[in-house]
Amino acid sequence: MKVFQIKSKPQNIDRVNQFIHDKNICIGWPRTGDLTISSSEKIRE
């Protein structure tokens, strides 16, 4: 079974307005940085 979940309050910080304003969502992992230029292999790593 695979489960995927999107939360608007990762780490108990409400980010709904940020998602709407920036027109994006985030995975909620701190210190991950910007992944927009990363390859699939780099993200998996």
PDB file of all heavy atoms in Angstrom:
ATOM      1  N   MET A   1       0.839  -1.166   0.000  1.00  0.00           N
ATOM      2  CA  MET A   1       0.000   0.000   0.000  1.00  0.00           C
ATOM      3  C   MET A   1       0.892   1.240   0.000  1.00  0.00           C
ATOM      4  O   MET A   1       1.904   1.301   0.684  1.00  0.00           O
ATOM      5  CB  MET A   1      -0.894  -0.006   1.241  1.00  0.00           C
ATOM      6  CG  MET A   1      -1.647   1.286   1.408  1.00  0.00           C
ATOM      7  SD  MET A   1      -2.854   1.385   2.745  1.00  0.00           S
ATOM      8  CE  MET A   1      -2.052   0.703   4.138  1.00  0.00           C
ATOM      9  N   LYS A   2       0.494   2.260  -0.783  1.00  0.00           N
ATOM     10  CA  LYS A   2       1.195   3.548  -0.802  1.00  0.00           C
ATOM     11  C   LYS A   2       0.228   4.610  -0.324  1.00  0.00           C
ATOM     12  O   LYS A   2      -0.928   4.634  -0.728  1.00  0.00           O
ATOM     13  CB  LYS A   2       1.677   3.880  -2.200  1.00  0.00           C
ATOM     14  CG  LYS A   2       2.738   2.935  -2.692  1.00  0.00           C
ATOM     15  CD  LYS A   2       3.226   3.343  -4.047  1.00  0.00           C
ATOM     16  CE  LYS A   2       4.286   2.361  -4.506  1.00  0.00           C
ATOM     17  NZ  LYS A   2       4.857   2.754  -5.787  1.00  0.00           N
ATOM     18  N   VAL A   3       0.704   5.470   0.537  1.00  0.00           N
ATOM     19  CA  VAL A   3      -0.127   6.536   1.084  1.00  0.00           C
ATOM     20  C   VAL A   3       0.578   7.867   0.836  1.00  0.00           C
ATOM     21  O   VAL A   3       1.787   7.989   1.038  1.00  0.00           O
ATOM     22  CB  VAL A   3      -0.355   6.341   2.604  1.00  0.00           C
ATOM     23  CG1 VAL A   3      -1.154   7.490   3.177  1.00  0.00           C
ATOM     24  CG2 VAL A   3      -1.041   5.021   2.874  1.00  0.00           C
ATOM     25  N   PHE A   4      -0.185   8.848   0.384  1.00  0.00           N
ATOM     26  CA  PHE A   4       0.350  10.183   0.170  1.00  0.00           C
ATOM     27  C   PHE A   4      -0.564  11.160   0.891  1.00  0.00           C
ATOM     28  O   PHE A   4      -1.773  11.090   0.786  1.00  0.00           O
ATOM     29  CB  PHE A   4       0.383  10.510  -1.326  1.00  0.00           C
ATOM     30  CG  PHE A   4       1.013  11.830  -1.623  1.00  0.00           C
ATOM     31  CD1 PHE A   4       2.391  11.970  -1.632  1.00  0.00           C
ATOM     32  CD2 PHE A   4       0.238  12.932  -1.886  1.00  0.00           C
ATOM     33  CE1 PHE A   4       2.986  13.186  -1.899  1.00  0.00           C
ATOM     34  CE2 PHE A   4       0.820  14.161  -2.174  1.00  0.00           C
ATOM     35  CZ  PHE A   4       2.189  14.278  -2.174  1.00  0.00           C
ATOM     36  N   GLN A   5       0.017  12.059   1.640  1.00  0.00           N
ATOM     37  CA  GLN A   5      -0.776  12.984   2.441  1.00  0.00           C
ATOM     38  C   GLN A   5      -0.213  14.394   2.292  1.00  0.00           C
ATOM     39  O   GLN A   5       0.992  14.607   2.341  1.00  0.00           O
ATOM     40  CB  GLN A   5      -0.722  12.556   3.904  1.00  0.00           C
ATOM     41  CG  GLN A   5      -1.501  13.446   4.838  1.00  0.00           C
ATOM     42  CD  GLN A   5      -1.386  12.969   6.275  1.00  0.00           C
ATOM     43  OE1 GLN A   5      -0.350  12.500   6.712  1.00  0.00           O
ATOM     44  NE2 GLN A   5      -2.463  13.091   6.999  1.00  0.00           N
ATOM     45  N   ILE A   6      -1.121  15.359   2.105  1.00  0.00           N
ATOM     46  CA  ILE A   6      -0.732  16.768   2.072  1.00  0.00           C
ATOM     47  C   ILE A   6      -1.385  17.446   3.260  1.00  0.00           C
ATOM     48  O   ILE A   6      -2.584  17.317   3.470  1.00  0.00           O
ATOM     49  CB  ILE A   6      -1.185  17.455   0.775  1.00  0.00           C
ATOM     50  CG1 ILE A   6      -0.486  16.839  -0.431  1.00  0.00           C
ATOM     51  CG2 ILE A   6      -0.896  18.951   0.827  1.00  0.00           C
ATOM     52  CD1 ILE A   6      -0.961  17.391  -1.758  1.00  0.00           C
ATOM     53  N   LYS A   7      -0.584  18.141   4.037  1.00  0.00           N
ATOM     54  CA  LYS A   7      -1.111  18.869   5.189  1.00  0.00           C
ATOM     55  C   LYS A   7      -0.821  20.356   5.000  1.00  0.00           C
ATOM     56  O   LYS A   7       0.208  20.724   4.459  1.00  0.00           O
ATOM     57  CB  LYS A   7      -0.439  18.407   6.481  1.00  0.00           C
ATOM     58  CG  LYS A   7      -0.799  17.009   6.884  1.00  0.00           C
ATOM     59  CD  LYS A   7      -0.134  16.684   8.218  1.00  0.00           C
ATOM     60  CE  LYS A   7      -0.541  15.324   8.700  1.00  0.00           C
ATOM     61  NZ  LYS A   7       0.020  15.042  10.030  1.00  0.00           N
ATOM     62  N   SER A   8      -1.728  21.179   5.480  1.00  0.00           N
ATOM     63  CA  SER A   8      -1.508  22.618   5.389  1.00  0.00           C
ATOM     64  C   SER A   8      -0.834  23.164   6.641  1.00  0.00           C
ATOM     65  O   SER A   8      -0.569  24.354   6.736  1.00  0.00           O
ATOM     66  CB  SER A   8      -2.843  23.333   5.186  1.00  0.00           C
ATOM     67  OG  SER A   8      -3.687  23.115   6.302  1.00  0.00           O
ATOM     68  N   LYS A   9      -0.550  22.279   7.579  1.00  0.00           N
ATOM     69  CA  LYS A   9       0.028  22.720   8.846  1.00  0.00           C
ATOM     70  C   LYS A   9       1.220  21.839   9.243  1.00  0.00           C
ATOM     71  O   LYS A   9       1.261  21.279  10.331  1.00  0.00           O
ATOM     72  CB  LYS A   9      -1.070  22.644   9.919  1.00  0.00           C
ATOM     73  CG  LYS A   9      -0.984  23.709  10.950  1.00  0.00           C
ATOM     74  CD  LYS A   9      -2.210  23.670  11.845  1.00  0.00           C
ATOM     75  CE  LYS A   9      -2.021  24.629  12.986  1.00  0.00           C
ATOM     76  NZ  LYS A   9      -3.113  24.612  13.912  1.00  0.00           N
ATOM     77  N   PRO A  10       2.239  21.731   8.361  1.00  0.00           N
ATOM     78  CA  PRO A  10       3.391  20.906   8.730  1.00  0.00           C
ATOM     79  C   PRO A  10       4.136  21.507   9.917  1.00  0.00           C
ATOM     80  O   PRO A  10       4.278  22.733  10.004  1.00  0.00           O
ATOM     81  CB  PRO A  10       4.260  20.906   7.473  1.00  0.00           C
ATOM     82  CG  PRO A  10       3.872  22.149   6.752  1.00  0.00           C
ATOM     83  CD  PRO A  10       2.424  22.388   7.085  1.00  0.00           C
ATOM     84  N   GLN A  11       4.548  20.681  10.807  1.00  0.00           N
ATOM     85  CA  GLN A  11       5.274  21.085  12.013  1.00  0.00           C
ATOM     86  C   GLN A  11       4.514  22.156  12.787  1.00  0.00           C
ATOM     87  O   GLN A  11       5.100  23.060  13.369  1.00  0.00           O
ATOM     88  CB  GLN A  11       6.679  21.528  11.665  1.00  0.00           C
ATOM     89  CG  GLN A  11       7.478  20.406  11.058  1.00  0.00           C
ATOM     90  CD  GLN A  11       8.911  20.757  10.858  1.00  0.00           C
ATOM     91  OE1 GLN A  11       9.302  21.916  10.803  1.00  0.00           O
ATOM     92  NE2 GLN A  11       9.728  19.734  10.766  1.00  0.00           N
ATOM     93  N   ASN A  12       3.183  22.050  12.733  1.00  0.00           N
ATOM     94  CA  ASN A  12       2.281  22.916  13.498  1.00  0.00           C
ATOM     95  C   ASN A  12       2.371  24.392  13.097  1.00  0.00           C
ATOM     96  O   ASN A  12       2.104  25.281  13.886  1.00  0.00           O
ATOM     97  CB  ASN A  12       2.514  22.749  14.994  1.00  0.00           C
ATOM     98  CG  ASN A  12       1.235  22.935  15.774  1.00  0.00           C
ATOM     99  OD1 ASN A  12       0.144  22.727  15.248  1.00  0.00           O
ATOM    100  ND2 ASN A  12       1.341  23.321  17.015  1.00  0.00           N
ATOM    101  N   ILE A  13       2.777  24.656  11.840  1.00  0.00           N
ATOM    102  CA  ILE A  13       2.814  26.016  11.299  1.00  0.00           C
ATOM    103  C   ILE A  13       1.797  26.084  10.168  1.00  0.00           C
ATOM    104  O   ILE A  13       1.921  25.370   9.179  1.00  0.00           O
ATOM    105  CB  ILE A  13       4.211  26.376  10.760  1.00  0.00           C
ATOM    106  CG1 ILE A  13       5.251  26.278  11.871  1.00  0.00           C
ATOM    107  CG2 ILE A  13       4.223  27.770  10.145  1.00  0.00           C
ATOM    108  CD1 ILE A  13       6.691  26.361  11.390  1.00  0.00           C
ATOM    109  N   ASP A  14       0.781  26.946  10.311  1.00  0.00           N
ATOM    110  CA  ASP A  14      -0.270  27.062   9.307  1.00  0.00           C
ATOM    111  C   ASP A  14       0.287  27.751   8.067  1.00  0.00           C
ATOM    112  O   ASP A  14       0.702  28.905   8.115  1.00  0.00           O
ATOM    113  CB  ASP A  14      -1.453  27.841   9.870  1.00  0.00           C
ATOM    114  CG  ASP A  14      -2.651  27.822   8.948  1.00  0.00           C
ATOM    115  OD1 ASP A  14      -2.531  27.310   7.814  1.00  0.00           O
ATOM    116  OD2 ASP A  14      -3.708  28.313   9.361  1.00  0.00           O
ATOM    117  N   ARG A  15       0.300  27.042   6.935  1.00  0.00           N
ATOM    118  CA  ARG A  15       0.893  27.572   5.713  1.00  0.00           C
ATOM    119  C   ARG A  15      -0.119  27.758   4.579  1.00  0.00           C
ATOM    120  O   ARG A  15       0.276  27.950   3.429  1.00  0.00           O
ATOM    121  CB  ARG A  15       2.018  26.660   5.251  1.00  0.00           C
ATOM    122  CG  ARG A  15       3.129  26.553   6.272  1.00  0.00           C
ATOM    123  CD  ARG A  15       4.323  25.829   5.700  1.00  0.00           C
ATOM    124  NE  ARG A  15       5.342  25.594   6.693  1.00  0.00           N
ATOM    125  CZ  ARG A  15       6.315  26.459   6.980  1.00  0.00           C
ATOM    126  NH1 ARG A  15       6.381  27.602   6.356  1.00  0.00           N
ATOM    127  NH2 ARG A  15       7.209  26.171   7.897  1.00  0.00           N
ATOM    128  N   VAL A  16      -1.410  27.727   4.889  1.00  0.00           N
ATOM    129  CA  VAL A  16      -2.432  27.866   3.853  1.00  0.00           C
ATOM    130  C   VAL A  16      -2.234  29.148   3.054  1.00  0.00           C
ATOM    131  O   VAL A  16      -2.228  29.130   1.824  1.00  0.00           O
ATOM    132  CB  VAL A  16      -3.855  27.818   4.453  1.00  0.00           C
ATOM    133  CG1 VAL A  16      -4.895  28.168   3.403  1.00  0.00           C
ATOM    134  CG2 VAL A  16      -4.144  26.453   5.021  1.00  0.00           C
ATOM    135  N   ASN A  17      -2.068  30.277   3.722  1.00  0.00           N
ATOM    136  CA  ASN A  17      -1.887  31.546   3.014  1.00  0.00           C
ATOM    137  C   ASN A  17      -0.636  31.541   2.149  1.00  0.00           C
ATOM    138  O   ASN A  17      -0.631  32.090   1.050  1.00  0.00           O
ATOM    139  CB  ASN A  17      -1.857  32.714   3.991  1.00  0.00           C
ATOM    140  CG  ASN A  17      -3.204  32.977   4.618  1.00  0.00           C
ATOM    141  OD1 ASN A  17      -4.237  32.718   4.018  1.00  0.00           O
ATOM    142  ND2 ASN A  17      -3.206  33.474   5.847  1.00  0.00           N
ATOM    143  N   GLN A  18       0.425  30.935   2.628  1.00  0.00           N
ATOM    144  CA  GLN A  18       1.653  30.836   1.836  1.00  0.00           C
ATOM    145  C   GLN A  18       1.410  30.000   0.588  1.00  0.00           C
ATOM    146  O   GLN A  18       1.853  30.362  -0.501  1.00  0.00           O
ATOM    147  CB  GLN A  18       2.773  30.217   2.674  1.00  0.00           C
ATOM    148  CG  GLN A  18       4.071  30.024   1.903  1.00  0.00           C
ATOM    149  CD  GLN A  18       5.125  29.292   2.713  1.00  0.00           C
ATOM    150  OE1 GLN A  18       4.969  29.064   3.906  1.00  0.00           O
ATOM    151  NE2 GLN A  18       6.192  28.910   2.065  1.00  0.00           N
ATOM    152  N   PHE A  19       0.705  28.884   0.723  1.00  0.00           N
ATOM    153  CA  PHE A  19       0.411  28.032  -0.429  1.00  0.00           C
ATOM    154  C   PHE A  19      -0.395  28.798  -1.464  1.00  0.00           C
ATOM    155  O   PHE A  19      -0.136  28.718  -2.666  1.00  0.00           O
ATOM    156  CB  PHE A  19      -0.369  26.785  -0.011  1.00  0.00           C
ATOM    157  CG  PHE A  19       0.396  25.842   0.893  1.00  0.00           C
ATOM    158  CD1 PHE A  19      -0.282  24.861   1.586  1.00  0.00           C
ATOM    159  CD2 PHE A  19       1.757  25.923   1.052  1.00  0.00           C
ATOM    160  CE1 PHE A  19       0.384  23.973   2.411  1.00  0.00           C
ATOM    161  CE2 PHE A  19       2.447  25.045   1.879  1.00  0.00           C
ATOM    162  CZ  PHE A  19       1.753  24.067   2.560  1.00  0.00           C
ATOM    163  N   ILE A  20      -1.386  29.553  -1.011  1.00  0.00           N
ATOM    164  CA  ILE A  20      -2.241  30.322  -1.916  1.00  0.00           C
ATOM    165  C   ILE A  20      -1.451  31.460  -2.566  1.00  0.00           C
ATOM    166  O   ILE A  20      -1.494  31.647  -3.785  1.00  0.00           O
ATOM    167  CB  ILE A  20      -3.475  30.860  -1.171  1.00  0.00           C
ATOM    168  CG1 ILE A  20      -4.370  29.683  -0.754  1.00  0.00           C
ATOM    169  CG2 ILE A  20      -4.241  31.856  -2.033  1.00  0.00           C
ATOM    170  CD1 ILE A  20      -5.479  30.066   0.204  1.00  0.00           C
ATOM    171  N   HIS A  21      -0.717  32.204  -1.766  1.00  0.00           N
ATOM    172  CA  HIS A  21       0.046  33.352  -2.284  1.00  0.00           C
ATOM    173  C   HIS A  21       1.120  32.912  -3.270  1.00  0.00           C
ATOM    174  O   HIS A  21       1.267  33.489  -4.348  1.00  0.00           O
ATOM    175  CB  HIS A  21       0.680  34.129  -1.130  1.00  0.00           C
ATOM    176  CG  HIS A  21       1.475  35.311  -1.577  1.00  0.00           C
ATOM    177  ND1 HIS A  21       2.836  35.233  -1.797  1.00  0.00           N
ATOM    178  CD2 HIS A  21       1.099  36.575  -1.859  1.00  0.00           C
ATOM    179  CE1 HIS A  21       3.272  36.410  -2.202  1.00  0.00           C
ATOM    180  NE2 HIS A  21       2.237  37.251  -2.242  1.00  0.00           N
ATOM    181  N   ASP A  22       1.887  31.896  -2.917  1.00  0.00           N
ATOM    182  CA  ASP A  22       3.004  31.445  -3.757  1.00  0.00           C
ATOM    183  C   ASP A  22       2.572  30.457  -4.835  1.00  0.00           C
ATOM    184  O   ASP A  22       3.381  30.069  -5.681  1.00  0.00           O
ATOM    185  CB  ASP A  22       4.087  30.805  -2.893  1.00  0.00           C
ATOM    186  CG  ASP A  22       4.714  31.795  -1.923  1.00  0.00           C
ATOM    187  OD1 ASP A  22       4.593  33.013  -2.138  1.00  0.00           O
ATOM    188  OD2 ASP A  22       5.317  31.340  -0.930  1.00  0.00           O
ATOM    189  N   LYS A  23       1.315  30.006  -4.775  1.00  0.00           N
ATOM    190  CA  LYS A  23       0.770  29.028  -5.735  1.00  0.00           C
ATOM    191  C   LYS A  23       1.611  27.761  -5.776  1.00  0.00           C
ATOM    192  O   LYS A  23       1.967  27.250  -6.836  1.00  0.00           O
ATOM    193  CB  LYS A  23       0.649  29.649  -7.126  1.00  0.00           C
ATOM    194  CG  LYS A  23      -0.301  30.816  -7.156  1.00  0.00           C
ATOM    195  CD  LYS A  23      -0.410  31.402  -8.526  1.00  0.00           C
ATOM    196  CE  LYS A  23      -1.337  32.614  -8.453  1.00  0.00           C
ATOM    197  NZ  LYS A  23      -1.318  33.387  -9.666  1.00  0.00           N
ATOM    198  N   ASN A  24       1.955  27.280  -4.596  1.00  0.00           N
ATOM    199  CA  ASN A  24       2.697  26.027  -4.503  1.00  0.00           C
ATOM    200  C   ASN A  24       2.397  25.358  -3.170  1.00  0.00           C
ATOM    201  O   ASN A  24       1.737  25.922  -2.317  1.00  0.00           O
ATOM    202  CB  ASN A  24       4.200  26.245  -4.658  1.00  0.00           C
ATOM    203  CG  ASN A  24       4.819  27.012  -3.513  1.00  0.00           C
ATOM    204  OD1 ASN A  24       4.263  27.152  -2.439  1.00  0.00           O
ATOM    205  ND2 ASN A  24       6.002  27.533  -3.742  1.00  0.00           N
ATOM    206  N   ILE A  25       2.877  24.153  -3.030  1.00  0.00           N
ATOM    207  CA  ILE A  25       2.804  23.450  -1.753  1.00  0.00           C
ATOM    208  C   ILE A  25       4.215  22.988  -1.417  1.00  0.00           C
ATOM    209  O   ILE A  25       5.102  23.006  -2.253  1.00  0.00           O
ATOM    210  CB  ILE A  25       1.837  22.244  -1.794  1.00  0.00           C
ATOM    211  CG1 ILE A  25       2.263  21.252  -2.864  1.00  0.00           C
ATOM    212  CG2 ILE A  25       0.424  22.718  -2.009  1.00  0.00           C
ATOM    213  CD1 ILE A  25       1.476  19.967  -2.843  1.00  0.00           C
ATOM    214  N   CYS A  26       4.427  22.578  -0.184  1.00  0.00           N
ATOM    215  CA  CYS A  26       5.744  22.096   0.190  1.00  0.00           C
ATOM    216  C   CYS A  26       5.602  20.748   0.886  1.00  0.00           C
ATOM    217  O   CYS A  26       4.530  20.361   1.310  1.00  0.00           O
ATOM    218  CB  CYS A  26       6.462  23.100   1.082  1.00  0.00           C
ATOM    219  SG  CYS A  26       5.660  23.383   2.657  1.00  0.00           S
ATOM    220  N   ILE A  27       6.702  20.041   0.987  1.00  0.00           N
ATOM    221  CA  ILE A  27       6.652  18.719   1.592  1.00  0.00           C
ATOM    222  C   ILE A  27       6.816  18.759   3.100  1.00  0.00           C
ATOM    223  O   ILE A  27       6.648  17.754   3.754  1.00  0.00           O
ATOM    224  CB  ILE A  27       7.690  17.771   0.950  1.00  0.00           C
ATOM    225  CG1 ILE A  27       9.096  18.337   1.063  1.00  0.00           C
ATOM    226  CG2 ILE A  27       7.328  17.499  -0.488  1.00  0.00           C
ATOM    227  CD1 ILE A  27      10.173  17.415   0.541  1.00  0.00           C
ATOM    228  N   GLY A  28       7.144  19.903   3.645  1.00  0.00           N
ATOM    229  CA  GLY A  28       7.174  20.052   5.088  1.00  0.00           C
ATOM    230  C   GLY A  28       8.410  19.546   5.792  1.00  0.00           C
ATOM    231  O   GLY A  28       8.412  19.367   6.998  1.00  0.00           O
ATOM    232  N   TRP A  29       9.474  19.290   5.056  1.00  0.00           N
ATOM    233  CA  TRP A  29      10.718  18.873   5.692  1.00  0.00           C
ATOM    234  C   TRP A  29      11.598  20.094   5.879  1.00  0.00           C
ATOM    235  O   TRP A  29      11.970  20.754   4.915  1.00  0.00           O
ATOM    236  CB  TRP A  29      11.450  17.853   4.834  1.00  0.00           C
ATOM    237  CG  TRP A  29      10.749  16.551   4.676  1.00  0.00           C
ATOM    238  CD1 TRP A  29       9.771  16.044   5.489  1.00  0.00           C
ATOM    239  CD2 TRP A  29      10.955  15.595   3.659  1.00  0.00           C
ATOM    240  NE1 TRP A  29       9.360  14.828   5.032  1.00  0.00           N
ATOM    241  CE2 TRP A  29      10.076  14.523   3.902  1.00  0.00           C
ATOM    242  CE3 TRP A  29      11.784  15.534   2.559  1.00  0.00           C
ATOM    243  CZ2 TRP A  29      10.017  13.415   3.092  1.00  0.00           C
ATOM    244  CZ3 TRP A  29      11.716  14.418   1.749  1.00  0.00           C
ATOM    245  CH2 TRP A  29      10.850  13.374   2.024  1.00  0.00           C
ATOM    246  N   PRO A  30      11.963  20.410   7.100  1.00  0.00           N
ATOM    247  CA  PRO A  30      12.809  21.576   7.315  1.00  0.00           C
ATOM    248  C   PRO A  30      14.207  21.361   6.727  1.00  0.00           C
ATOM    249  O   PRO A  30      14.680  20.249   6.587  1.00  0.00           O
ATOM    250  CB  PRO A  30      12.865  21.702   8.843  1.00  0.00           C
ATOM    251  CG  PRO A  30      12.590  20.341   9.355  1.00  0.00           C
ATOM    252  CD  PRO A  30      11.678  19.698   8.342  1.00  0.00           C
ATOM    253  N   ARG A  31      14.822  22.445   6.360  1.00  0.00           N
ATOM    254  CA  ARG A  31      16.197  22.448   5.845  1.00  0.00           C
ATOM    255  C   ARG A  31      16.372  21.709   4.520  1.00  0.00           C
ATOM    256  O   ARG A  31      17.474  21.335   4.160  1.00  0.00           O
ATOM    257  CB  ARG A  31      17.165  21.892   6.885  1.00  0.00           C
ATOM    258  CG  ARG A  31      17.247  22.788   8.103  1.00  0.00           C
ATOM    259  CD  ARG A  31      18.224  22.227   9.148  1.00  0.00           C
ATOM    260  NE  ARG A  31      17.506  22.149  10.405  1.00  0.00           N
ATOM    261  CZ  ARG A  31      17.191  21.039  11.039  1.00  0.00           C
ATOM    262  NH1 ARG A  31      17.570  19.889  10.595  1.00  0.00           N
ATOM    263  NH2 ARG A  31      16.513  21.069  12.152  1.00  0.00           N
ATOM    264  N   THR A  32      15.280  21.446   3.795  1.00  0.00           N
ATOM    265  CA  THR A  32      15.394  20.763   2.508  1.00  0.00           C
ATOM    266  C   THR A  32      15.911  21.706   1.436  1.00  0.00           C
ATOM    267  O   THR A  32      16.708  21.324   0.599  1.00  0.00           O
ATOM    268  CB  THR A  32      14.036  20.190   2.075  1.00  0.00           C
ATOM    269  OG1 THR A  32      13.604  19.274   3.067  1.00  0.00           O
ATOM    270  CG2 THR A  32      14.128  19.474   0.753  1.00  0.00           C
ATOM    271  N   GLY A  33      15.439  22.931   1.466  1.00  0.00           N
ATOM    272  CA  GLY A  33      15.869  23.906   0.468  1.00  0.00           C
ATOM    273  C   GLY A  33      15.011  23.857  -0.783  1.00  0.00           C
ATOM    274  O   GLY A  33      14.007  23.149  -0.850  1.00  0.00           O
ATOM    275  N   ASP A  34      15.426  24.595  -1.797  1.00  0.00           N
ATOM    276  CA  ASP A  34      14.703  24.704  -3.054  1.00  0.00           C
ATOM    277  C   ASP A  34      15.017  23.505  -3.937  1.00  0.00           C
ATOM    278  O   ASP A  34      16.167  23.257  -4.279  1.00  0.00           O
ATOM    279  CB  ASP A  34      15.114  26.003  -3.753  1.00  0.00           C
ATOM    280  CG  ASP A  34      14.304  26.288  -4.995  1.00  0.00           C
ATOM    281  OD1 ASP A  34      13.507  25.423  -5.420  1.00  0.00           O
ATOM    282  OD2 ASP A  34      14.468  27.388  -5.541  1.00  0.00           O
ATOM    283  N   LEU A  35      13.985  22.751  -4.306  1.00  0.00           N
ATOM    284  CA  LEU A  35      14.180  21.550  -5.117  1.00  0.00           C
ATOM    285  C   LEU A  35      13.814  21.761  -6.583  1.00  0.00           C
ATOM    286  O   LEU A  35      13.834  20.810  -7.360  1.00  0.00           O
ATOM    287  CB  LEU A  35      13.330  20.398  -4.553  1.00  0.00           C
ATOM    288  CG  LEU A  35      13.629  19.982  -3.116  1.00  0.00           C
ATOM    289  CD1 LEU A  35      12.640  18.924  -2.645  1.00  0.00           C
ATOM    290  CD2 LEU A  35      15.049  19.480  -2.981  1.00  0.00           C
ATOM    291  N   THR A  36      13.511  22.988  -6.974  1.00  0.00           N
ATOM    292  CA  THR A  36      13.021  23.218  -8.333  1.00  0.00           C
ATOM    293  C   THR A  36      14.037  22.872  -9.415  1.00  0.00           C
ATOM    294  O   THR A  36      13.655  22.529 -10.522  1.00  0.00           O
ATOM    295  CB  THR A  36      12.549  24.674  -8.523  1.00  0.00           C
ATOM    296  OG1 THR A  36      13.617  25.561  -8.196  1.00  0.00           O
ATOM    297  CG2 THR A  36      11.345  24.989  -7.657  1.00  0.00           C
ATOM    298  N   ILE A  37      15.314  22.944  -9.125  1.00  0.00           N
ATOM    299  CA  ILE A  37      16.317  22.622 -10.150  1.00  0.00           C
ATOM    300  C   ILE A  37      16.971  21.259  -9.910  1.00  0.00           C
ATOM    301  O   ILE A  37      17.918  20.907 -10.590  1.00  0.00           O
ATOM    302  CB  ILE A  37      17.398  23.722 -10.241  1.00  0.00           C
ATOM    303  CG1 ILE A  37      18.144  23.871  -8.913  1.00  0.00           C
ATOM    304  CG2 ILE A  37      16.795  25.042 -10.674  1.00  0.00           C
ATOM    305  CD1 ILE A  37      19.372  24.752  -8.991  1.00  0.00           C
ATOM    306  N   SER A  38      16.453  20.499  -8.968  1.00  0.00           N
ATOM    307  CA  SER A  38      17.038  19.200  -8.642  1.00  0.00           C
ATOM    308  C   SER A  38      16.483  18.117  -9.562  1.00  0.00           C
ATOM    309  O   SER A  38      15.335  18.158  -9.971  1.00  0.00           O
ATOM    310  CB  SER A  38      16.733  18.823  -7.193  1.00  0.00           C
ATOM    311  OG  SER A  38      17.360  19.718  -6.313  1.00  0.00           O
ATOM    312  N   SER A  39      17.304  17.151  -9.839  1.00  0.00           N
ATOM    313  CA  SER A  39      16.865  16.004 -10.632  1.00  0.00           C
ATOM    314  C   SER A  39      16.110  15.029  -9.735  1.00  0.00           C
ATOM    315  O   SER A  39      16.201  15.090  -8.507  1.00  0.00           O
ATOM    316  CB  SER A  39      18.077  15.300 -11.236  1.00  0.00           C
ATOM    317  OG  SER A  39      18.864  14.731 -10.195  1.00  0.00           O
ATOM    318  N   SER A  40      15.381  14.114 -10.353  1.00  0.00           N
ATOM    319  CA  SER A  40      14.657  13.088  -9.595  1.00  0.00           C
ATOM    320  C   SER A  40      15.621  12.264  -8.747  1.00  0.00           C
ATOM    321  O   SER A  40      15.315  11.924  -7.598  1.00  0.00           O
ATOM    322  CB  SER A  40      13.894  12.161 -10.538  1.00  0.00           C
ATOM    323  OG  SER A  40      12.949  12.874 -11.266  1.00  0.00           O
ATOM    324  N   GLU A  41      16.779  11.963  -9.306  1.00  0.00           N
ATOM    325  CA  GLU A  41      17.770  11.168  -8.575  1.00  0.00           C
ATOM    326  C   GLU A  41      18.265  11.913  -7.338  1.00  0.00           C
ATOM    327  O   GLU A  41      18.431  11.331  -6.271  1.00  0.00           O
ATOM    328  CB  GLU A  41      18.948  10.816  -9.487  1.00  0.00           C
ATOM    329  CG  GLU A  41      18.622   9.853 -10.596  1.00  0.00           C
ATOM    330  CD  GLU A  41      17.885  10.506 -11.759  1.00  0.00           C
ATOM    331  OE1 GLU A  41      17.983  11.747 -11.936  1.00  0.00           O
ATOM    332  OE2 GLU A  41      17.192   9.779 -12.484  1.00  0.00           O
ATOM    333  N   LYS A  42      18.511  13.202  -7.478  1.00  0.00           N
ATOM    334  CA  LYS A  42      18.999  14.006  -6.357  1.00  0.00           C
ATOM    335  C   LYS A  42      17.938  14.095  -5.254  1.00  0.00           C
ATOM    336  O   LYS A  42      18.256  14.008  -4.071  1.00  0.00           O
ATOM    337  CB  LYS A  42      19.391  15.406  -6.850  1.00  0.00           C
ATOM    338  CG  LYS A  42      20.008  16.266  -5.795  1.00  0.00           C
ATOM    339  CD  LYS A  42      21.366  15.752  -5.375  1.00  0.00           C
ATOM    340  CE  LYS A  42      22.009  16.698  -4.394  1.00  0.00           C
ATOM    341  NZ  LYS A  42      23.209  16.127  -3.789  1.00  0.00           N
ATOM    342  N   ILE A  43      16.672  14.257  -5.635  1.00  0.00           N
ATOM    343  CA  ILE A  43      15.594  14.323  -4.652  1.00  0.00           C
ATOM    344  C   ILE A  43      15.466  13.005  -3.921  1.00  0.00           C
ATOM    345  O   ILE A  43      15.307  12.973  -2.699  1.00  0.00           O
ATOM    346  CB  ILE A  43      14.266  14.719  -5.338  1.00  0.00           C
ATOM    347  CG1 ILE A  43      14.372  16.172  -5.822  1.00  0.00           C
ATOM    348  CG2 ILE A  43      13.099  14.559  -4.378  1.00  0.00           C
ATOM    349  CD1 ILE A  43      13.228  16.616  -6.697  1.00  0.00           C
ATOM    350  N   ARG A  44      15.554  11.886  -4.626  1.00  0.00           N
ATOM    351  CA  ARG A  44      15.494  10.567  -3.973  1.00  0.00           C
ATOM    352  C   ARG A  44      16.633  10.391  -2.962  1.00  0.00           C
ATOM    353  O   ARG A  44      16.475   9.792  -1.921  1.00  0.00           O
ATOM    354  CB  ARG A  44      15.550   9.463  -5.022  1.00  0.00           C
ATOM    355  CG  ARG A  44      14.257   9.242  -5.711  1.00  0.00           C
ATOM    356  CD  ARG A  44      14.303   7.981  -6.586  1.00  0.00           C
ATOM    357  NE  ARG A  44      13.235   8.020  -7.524  1.00  0.00           N
ATOM    358  CZ  ARG A  44      13.343   8.402  -8.806  1.00  0.00           C
ATOM    359  NH1 ARG A  44      14.518   8.743  -9.290  1.00  0.00           N
ATOM    360  NH2 ARG A  44      12.296   8.437  -9.591  1.00  0.00           N
ATOM    361  N   GLU A  45      17.796  10.910  -3.324  1.00  0.00           N
ATOM    362  CA  GLU A  45      18.977  10.814  -2.444  1.00  0.00           C
ATOM    363  C   GLU A  45      18.714  11.505  -1.129  1.00  0.00           C
ATOM    364  O   GLU A  45      19.025  11.051  -0.074  1.00  0.00           O
ATOM    365  CB  GLU A  45      20.162  11.473  -3.161  1.00  0.00           C
ATOM    366  CG  GLU A  45      21.463  11.402  -2.382  1.00  0.00           C
ATOM    367  CD  GLU A  45      22.559  12.156  -3.124  1.00  0.00           C
ATOM    368  OE1 GLU A  45      22.785  11.818  -4.287  1.00  0.00           O
ATOM    369  OE2 GLU A  45      23.141  13.083  -2.541  1.00  0.00           O
TER     370      GLU A  45
END
